[in-house]
Amino acid sequence: MLNVPTLWMVFVVNFLALGVIWAYVTRSYPKFAAARFWMASSFVGAAGAMTALIRLFVASPLPLLLGAGGVIAASCLAAMGIQRFYDRPVSWRLMTATGGLSLGGVVVFMVGFEHMQLRMLSYTLGQALPLVLALRLLLSPEGRVSPGARLSGIVILTIIAILLVRTVGNLLGHDLSARAGGQAHAVIVLGLLFLSMTLNFGFLLMAMDSLRNEVADLALLDDLTGVANRRHLLQRLTEECARSERGGAPFSLLVIDLDGFKTINDTHGHAAGDACLRHFTLMAQTRLRPGDMLARTGGDEFCIVLPSSSLREAAAIARRVLEVCRQDAATCTGGDIPIAISIGVAQWDRGIGQFPDRLIAHADHALYAAKKNGKNDFAVYDPAPPLSPEPVGPGEPVRNFA
């Protein structure tokens, strides 16, 4: 025989434990906003269940009403945590209205005039509706697909199914409410207890997956500028080379070096040099297209991957990046530090194959020619032989379109 008060006590203890776990996650990862809502959901749910137990010792409907309010609020907070996990604005007004109307219905049909079916229907809507509203985020293909999200979605669907069964049973004349008690009510409480714990484990899996992805992203980003680092660049170039090898579509690479950067560091200090790197990053990004990737490969060296771009298209983008730096330098006054850059441009070809280091070497060769031509300029790499019998020089394979 299942004992309902014992089950509710287990509910309280488990949700207090889950609240402590979420509190630890919140303290350890303060930027993970969803954890705060899930922590609040656990503690509020535990408080509601504990309050509902008082009805065993107090002959008043107040503990049951407060307990119902706590469970409804816990459901709303869990749904708001899902919204924050997916970086969606929290629907405070909607959740407050949903919870308030649901609890109001419970009060009316318990205190105003007794109607068990309508009271349980109001209570069920308060529990289920917030989760239904958040369910689409967990199951949407546009969201972050993860094992935790799938588990949470399945659990919410199961919870809704149990609540629906309870509602139908009540409407058919079977009192499955907490007041009636009974083994049917105990089985429902046991099922909801298990599913509520499983739902929180789904949330924990979602949190772990999110934090793991965040760490992975940080490993591919430059700490100073926030753009891709060398590791990320090599991964992207390897992917682009493989794609071009399969389909034959070209792509291009820009290699950029800040002219006189050592002098800036020696004269103005490393803090000023760091500011110049960040400023150049912002300027360059304003001239790039969606899908282009800017990466800092170290020191004052940058690369830009230009997918599906020919040599001439890449030269046009290099000209745009160079021009924005020239315009910015022309407006410098006082203590402002002008930024000048040199750019080498190269395009993937069959000879490069799936070896991105060869493409980087070609772009570096063009960058060397741009530096040799007086800096603050760009040059493109072209291995084609010259049309006129000019003397062969070290810059022969490079043509300057500036």
FENRADA-V820208 format. One line per field, one symbol per residue. phi: phi as a letter, one per 20 degrees, with the letter a starting at -180 (. if undefined). psi: psi as a letter, one per 40 degrees, with the letter a starting at -180 (. if undefined). burial: 1 if it has 16 or more other ideal C-beta (glycine too) atoms within 10 Angstrom, else 0. A space follows every 50 residues. Layout:
BEGIN
phi=???
psi=???
burial=???
END
This chain:
BEGIN
phi=.edfgfffffgfffffffffffffffffcfeeffffffffffffffffff ffffffdcebfggfffffffffffffffffffffgeleffefffffffff ffffffffedefbfbgfffffffffffeggfffeffffdffeeefbgfff fffffffffffffffffffffeoefdefffmnffffffffffffffffff fffffffffffffffffffddfffdnefefffgfffffffffffffdnff bccddccffmffffffednfffffffffffgfffffdeegofcecdeqld dcccedflcfffffffffffffffffffffefcmefdfdccccdcbdfbg fflddfffffffffffffffffeomlbcbdebfffffdfeffcfdffddd ef
psi=hhhdddddddddddddddddddddddddgdegdddddddddddddddddd ddddedehgieddddddddddddddddddddddddefihhgddddddddd ddddddddeddchhgddddddddddddddddddeddddeheeahhidddd dddddddddddddddddddddeehhfidddbidddddddddddddddddd ddddddddddddddddddeeihddeeaiadddddddddddddddddeehi iihhhhhhhfdddddddeiddddddddddddddddeeiihdihhiheibf hiihhgifhiddddddddddddddddddddehibeihihiiihhhiiiid ddbfgdddddddddddddddddeeifiiiihheiiidigiihidedehhh e.
burial=00010011011101110110111011000001111111111111111111 11101000001011111111111111111111111100011000100110 01101110110000011111111111111110111011000011010110 11111101110110011011000011110000001101101110111111 01111110110000000000110010111001110110011011000001 11111111111001100000001001101110110011000111111001 11111110101011101110110110010000000001111111111100 01010100110111111111101001111111000000000000101110 00
END
